Amino acid sequence: MLWRENQRISLRAFLRSLLHHAQIAKTKALQDFLTRDPITPTDEDVDDILRRKALDERRIEEQKKFYEIARKRAADLDVYMEQYVAPGTVTRHG
């Protein structure tokens, strides 16, 4: 794990949640926060950014795999549970 990675992920999630609220996203305060006083990253910063992007990509791939496994298991469970539904019982599938 990279230094302060958890804080970076939390901050990114928080900023995204703010940006999903149009009323907040359009405020001058938020726009200034995001665009005022830009920095020029050093070579070391660029290396750090690339490492963190690579981690993000791996994390996304792991999430996709997890969701696919969970979806398959849920489908298998649905099939398994259908064996125990009494005839004539109304289910969510009809």
C-alpha positions in Angstrom: 0.0 0.0 0.0 1.3 3.4 -0.9 1.6 6.2 1.7 -1.7 7.9 2.5 -3.5 5.8 -0.2 -6.6 5.4 2.0 -6.9 9.1 2.5 -6.5 9.7 -1.2 -9.2 7.2 -2.0 -11.5 8.7 0.7 -10.9 12.3 -0.6 -11.6 11.2 -4.2 -14.8 9.6 -3.2 -15.9 12.6 -1.2 -15.1 15.0 -4.0 -17.0 12.8 -6.5 -20.0 12.8 -4.1 -19.9 16.6 -4.0 -19.7 16.8 -7.8 -22.8 14.6 -8.1 -24.8 17.3 -6.5 -25.3 19.9 -9.2 -26.1 22.6 -6.7 -22.8 22.1 -4.9 -20.8 21.4 -8.0 -21.7 24.7 -9.5 -20.6 26.8 -6.5 -17.7 29.2 -7.0 -16.1 27.8 -3.8 -15.8 24.2 -5.2 -14.8 25.4 -8.6 -12.1 27.6 -7.1 -10.9 24.7 -4.9 -10.5 22.4 -7.9 -8.9 24.9 -10.3 -7.2 27.6 -8.4 -3.4 27.6 -8.0 -2.6 24.5 -10.2 0.8 22.8 -9.5 3.4 21.3 -11.8 4.2 17.9 -10.6 7.9 16.9 -10.1 9.3 13.8 -11.7 8.9 12.1 -8.4 5.2 13.2 -8.3 4.7 11.9 -11.8 6.1 8.5 -10.8 3.9 8.4 -7.7 0.8 9.3 -9.8 1.6 6.5 -12.3 2.0 4.0 -9.4 -1.4 5.1 -7.9 -3.1 4.9 -11.3 -1.8 1.3 -11.7 -3.2 0.5 -8.3 -6.5 2.0 -9.2 -6.6 -0.1 -12.4 -5.8 -3.3 -10.4 -8.5 -2.4 -7.8 -11.1 -1.9 -10.5 -10.2 -5.3 -12.1 -10.5 -7.0 -8.7 -13.9 -5.3 -8.1 -15.1 -6.6 -11.5 -14.0 -10.1 -10.7 -15.7 -9.9 -7.3 -19.0 -8.7 -8.8 -18.9 -11.4 -11.4 -18.3 -14.1 -8.8 -21.1 -12.7 -6.6 -23.5 -12.5 -9.6 -22.8 -16.1 -10.5 -23.2 -17.3 -6.9 -26.5 -15.4 -6.6 -27.7 -17.0 -9.8 -26.7 -20.4 -8.5 -28.5 -19.7 -5.2 -31.7 -18.7 -7.1 -31.6 -22.0 -8.9 -31.0 -23.9 -5.7 -33.7 -22.1 -3.8 -36.3 -22.8 -6.5 -36.1 -26.4 -5.5 -37.7 -25.5 -2.2 -40.5 -23.3 -3.3 -43.9 -24.9 -2.8 -46.0 -25.5 -5.9 -48.4 -22.6 -6.4 -46.3 -20.2 -4.3 -46.0 -16.7 -5.8 -42.4 -15.6 -6.2 -40.8 -12.4 -7.3 -40.2 -14.1 -10.7 -43.9 -14.7 -11.3 
